[in-house]
Amino acid sequence: MNILIVGTGYVGTTTGLIFCEMGHQVTGLDLDNRKIQALQAGSLHFYEPGLEELLTKHVQSSQITFTKNTESAVKENDVIFICVGTPMGEDGSADLTYVKNVAEAIGRYMNQYKVIVTKSTVPVGTAELVAEWIEANQTNPIPFDVVSNPEFLREGSAVRDALHPDRIIIGTTSAKAGTIMKELYQNFSCPIIETHPKASEMIKYAANSFLAMKISFINEIARLCDVLGINVMDISKGIGLDHRIGTQFLHAGLGYGGSCFPKDVNALLKTALDNHRPLSVLEKVVEVNNEQPLYFIEKMKQTMGEPLVNKTIAVLGLAFKANTDDTRESPSLVLIEHLASEQVEVKAHDPVVHFKSGGTMKFQQCETVEETVKGADAVVIATNWPEYLRLDWAVLKSFMKRPIIFDGRNMLDKAELESLGFQCFGVASF
């Protein structure tokens, strides 16, 4: 099929390249000329392992092309995927401005029947709104169908997730659109769930909220384990082996972040409040997550002695998790902001994320780990980069002012570090 992907960000680019792998002809549409030029040259404007290789492959074969011309892009493609951002508003709701702009443009330029697919994470009822926006901008009535087809990509493993999904959700009331979507996904072997668009939209929010709940749950358990002197990692392993619970998202740490969980959880809470059905469990999930970096700072104060004023803290990791350059809602940046507010000198490192100096940045970013830990009163592991597992801590100790490590990911070998003369503290006893 001829497929148009509107929005060449993380979701749009990944989705388009996977359809190229399935043999479809793909066009990527974006209004940002810099993104278009970079992608057409085979260069990603974000970090995702394995994706740039696919981009180079399919650009060279012309299986995928990129354009700013909305009119021709809409007219020349059979299926249009909306993959634009839905950022969180001040009240927690999802901002549908970009989705609306795309829908209105589709309405203006549509020349024949199209299947319009919302891939972006959108509130329940958005498929109906998209249909209304398209119809309102048509000069002549041309038939179309709107389908909800949420993505379930994890940053850092998006290529594998897209090629081998756990499930595909198709939300539509149209038999014709459903048939086209199943044909589009015919090479995938996972279960395909056909449902109403509202149910499809809710599935995405409910799934991410449930995973966020697991993270906040284990972080609360970790706080209790801290008081009781219990190794929280033993608890995670013990309950995770129950197949009804599973091992994923049961790792105590600094909390969840990124582009999905904070935004999606808050959007679902806003939907619940708007419909006078507050979700008290999910409200607590957010509360625990917001408190987690502060809880970790309190542990640092207890160990190093209050106040932390004028102390130097080295923070390793700025991305919200490993294998991505995404810093949106990163617990690491939340931690740094609170440390800076207490007049702590923060030095930071990340193997992929690079901030521009100046502006409102409240820390000094260093090129090497050695430079970062030099003169530090303590080191904080804030992102679970595998590079940090391979560090030579015996050498790094000689650069530090005090041999103290706060492992915000419970990923290091505590016994080994203590044998080198470090004091090592995790989110909870470990």
N, C-alpha and C positions, 0 to 999 in steps of 0.2 A: 504494500500500500504506500501511498504518498502521505507522509505524516508531518505535520507542523508542530513544533515545540515552541510555545511562546514563553520566553524567559530562559536565559542561558546560565542560570545560577547552578547551584549544587544539584538540585533535583532535576531541572530541565536538561542539563548537559548529560548527566548520568542516564536518564530515561532515553534520551535521543540516541546515545551511543549503543545502548543495549538493543534498541529496535534495529539499529544498523547491523548488529551482530545476528539478528533474526532475519536479515535479508531485506528489510524495508528501506525505502528511500526517505531520508529525513532532512527537513529544513529547520534550522534554528533561527528564531526571530528575537531580536533584542533591539532596544532603542539606544543602548550604550555602544557607541562606535568603537571605543577602546576594547570592549569585550569581544565584539565581532571581529576586529582585526586580529586580536590575540588568538582567538579560537580558529580562525581561518588559517593562521600560521602554525597551528598545531600546539598552541601553548595555553594551558589552563590558567585562569585567574584565581584559583584556589587550590588547596592541596588535598589530594585524594589518591592514595596508593593504587597504581595500576590503571588509572583512568586516562592519564595523558598518553599512554601507549595506545589505547583504543582510539583516542582522538586523532593521533597522528596517522594511524592505520586507515581510518575511514575518511579523513580529509584527503589523503593521498589518492584514495580510490574514488573520491567524489560521491561516496555513499551518503555523506552529510555535507551540507553547505550552510552558510550563515548569511543573514541579510537583515537590513533595517527597513526594507520595503514591506510595510504591513499589507497594503492592498494586494500586491501580487502573491504574497505568501498565503494569504487567506484564500484567494481564488484558486490557487494551483494545488491545494492539498485537500485530501478527503477527510482526514481525521485531524482534529486540532486539540492539542493538549495544552491546558492552561497551567503553567508551572511558575507563576510569579509569586512574589512574597506576600505574606499576610501577617505583617508585623503586629505586635501586641500594642494596643492602645493604652492610655493612662488608666482606664477602668478595667483593664484585663481582657477586653474584647478583641477579637481579630479585626484588623483594619482591612476591609475589602476594596479599598480604592483601586488598587492595581488590577484586581480581578474584574471590577466593573469597567475599567478603561478598556481592557481586552475584549470583554463581552460586547461593548458598544462598537468597537472597531470591527468585530466579526459581523455584527448586524449590518454595518454600513457597506461592507465589501463582499458579503456572501453572494455567490452567483449560482449556487446549486446546493442540493442536499449535503449537509455536513453532520458529522458526529463531533460534538463539542465535549471534551473530557476535562473535568476539574481534577487535576493531580495535586494541586496545592492543598494544604490542610485548611479546610474551611468549616465554618459553623453549620450546624444542622439547618437545612432549608436553603442553603446557598444555590443548589442546583436549580431550584425554582426561580431564585432571583436572577441567575445567569440567563435563564430562558426569557424572563421578563425584559431584561436589559437588551438582549439581542432583538427581540420582537419590536421593542420601542424604537430601535434605530434602523429597522429595515424600511427601505423605500417601497419595495414590493414584497408581499408575503412569500417567503421561500421556506419550505419545510426543513427542519433540523431536529436533532435530539441532543439532550444534555445528559451526560453520564458522569457519575461519581466513581472515581477509580484511585483511591488514596495510595500514596507510596509508603513503604515501610523500610526505608533505607537507614542504615546506621553509618554515621560518618566514620571513616576509617576502614570500613569493609563494604562500601556501597556497591562495588562491582560484583562481588560474590553474592550479596543480598539481592541484587537486581537480576543476576543470571540464575540464581537458585532460590527464589522466594519461598517463604513458608506457605503463603496463600496469595491469591489474587481476588480482590473484591471488586465486583462490577455492580454498581447501583444504577438501575434504570427501570423505567416503566415501559420501554419500547422493545418489542421483540426484534425489530430490525436492527436497532443499535446494539442489543445484546448479542445478536449473531455476528455482527461486525467485530465487536470487542473480543468475542471468543475466537474468531478467526485470527485476530491480531496476536492473541496469546497462545495459539495452537501448539507452538513448540515447547511450551512450558509443561512440566509434569506435576506441578503442585495442585492442590485442591483449588477450584474456582468457585467462589460463592457469589451467586446472583441474588440480589436483594433490592429493596427500595433505595433510592438515593439518600433519603434521610438516615436510613439504617447504616448505609455505607459511610456516610459522614460521621456518624456517631461511633462506629467501630474504630476509626482512627483515633479519636479523642479518648475513648475508653481504654484502648490498648496502651497508649502512652501514659495515661494517668495511672493505670494499674502498675506499670513498670516503675513509675516515679514513686508510687506507694511502697513498693518493695525496697527501694533505696532508703526512703525515710524510715521505714520500719526497722531495717537492720541498723541504721544509725542511732535510733533510739535504744535498741537493744545493746548497741556498743557502749552507750553512755552508762547503762546499768552494769554492763560487764566491767567497765572501768572501776566502778565503786566496789564491785565484788571480787576484783582481781582475776577475772576469767578471760581466757583467750577468745576474743570474738570470732576469730577465724575458724576455731573449732566449732563454734555455734553455726556459722554460715555453712560449713561443710556438713555438719550433722543434720541440719534441716533441709539443705539443698539437695541431698540425696533422696529425699522423699519426692517421687516422681510427680506428685500433685503440686509441689512447690517449685522444684527446679533450682539449679545452681546459679543461673544468671541474675544479675542485679541484686545480689546479696553480699556485696563487698563494701564493708564500712569505709567511709572516706569523708571528704569535705562536702559532699552533697552533689546533686545533679545540676547540670547546666546545659549549655548548647542552644541550638536554634529551635528545638522541638519541645522538650519536656516543660520548661517554664512557661512558654507561650501556650502550649496546648492545654496544660492543666488549668491555667488561669482563664483561658477561653471557655473551657467546660464549666468552671465555677461560675463564670459570668452568665452563661446560658441557663444554669440551674437557678441562679438568683432571679434572672429575668422571668423565669417561669414559676417562681415562688416555691422551689424545691431545693433548698440549700443542701450541699453535699458535705456534711460535717467531717467525714473521714478524710476527704480530699483537702478540706481546709486545714486540717491538722498536718497533712503531708507537706503542704507549702510552709506552714509554720516551722516544722522541724527542719526543713531544708534551709530556710532563711537563718535559722539559729546556728546551724552546724559550724560555719566558719568562726562565729563568735565563741562557740564552745571550745574550739581548737585553740583559739587565742588565749582563753582562760587557762588552758592546760599549759601553754607556753609561759604565762605569767607565774603560775604556781611553781614551775620548774626553775625559771630564770630569776624570779623575784620581781615583784612589782616596784616601780613602773617599768615599762619597756622603753621609756624615753631615751633617745640618743644611742640605743643599741643598734647594731647592724645585723639585719636578717637577710640571708640568701634564700631566695625562692626559686626552686627548680621546677619549671613547667608553667606555661601561661595559657595554653589551650585547655578547653574544658575536659578533654580526654586525649589519649595518645592517638597518633596517626591522623590528625586533622590540624588545620591551622585556624579552626573556629574558636574564637574567644568570647562569643556571645554568651552572656550570663555565666561566664566561667567562675567557678568557686575560687580559683586562684586569684583572679582580679578583685573579687569581693574581699578576700583575705588581705590582699595588698592594700586595698583602700582603707580597711580598718586599721591596719598596722601603721600606715602613713598618717592617719588621723591621730594616732598616739605618738607622733613624732619619732617614729622608727625610720632609720635609713634602710631602705629596701633595695637590694640588688637582685636582678632576676635573669633567668636564662630559659630559653626554649630552643630546641633543635630546628623548629620549622617557623614558628611565629616571630615576626620581626616588626616591631613598632617603630614609627618615625619618632625621633627625639623631639623634645619640646612639647608645647601644648599643655594639656592637663595631665600628662603622664606623671604618676606619683612614685616612680621608681627609676632606677638606672638599669637599662638592659645591657648585658654583657655578651660578648661573642663566645666566650668559653666558660666552662664550668669552673675552671681554676680561677679565672678573673672574678667570677661571681662570688665564690666562697672566700676569697682573700679578705682577711680581717673580720670575718663574720663571727658574731656571738652564737649563731645557730643557723642550721640549714633546715629548710622546710621542703619536703617532697610534695609538690602540689598537683603534678600530672604524672600519670603512670607510663611515661615513656620508657620503652625497653632499654634505651641508651643509658638510663640512670641505674639500671641493674648491673651494667658492665663497668661502672666507674671504679677507679682505683682509690678507695677511701683511705688507704694507708698514706698515699701521696697527698690527697686532698686535706687530710688532717693537718699537715704541716703548714698549709696556707691559712687555716682558721685560727681565730682568736681563742675560741672555746670549742671543744669537741662535742657538740650537742646536735642531734638530728631529730627533727619532728617529722615522722613519716605519715603524711596525710593520706596515703594510699595503702598503708600496711603492706608494702611490697618488698621491703628490704629484709635481709637476713639479720635479725636483731642479735643473735648469739655471735655471729661473725663480727659485727660492728663493735659489740661490747668487748670482744677479745682484742680489738685494736685500740681500746681505750675510749670509745665513744659512749656517751649517754644516748640512748635511743628510745623514743617514745612514739607510739602509734596513736591512732584515733581512739583506740581502747587498748587494754592489755593485750600483748601479742608476743 
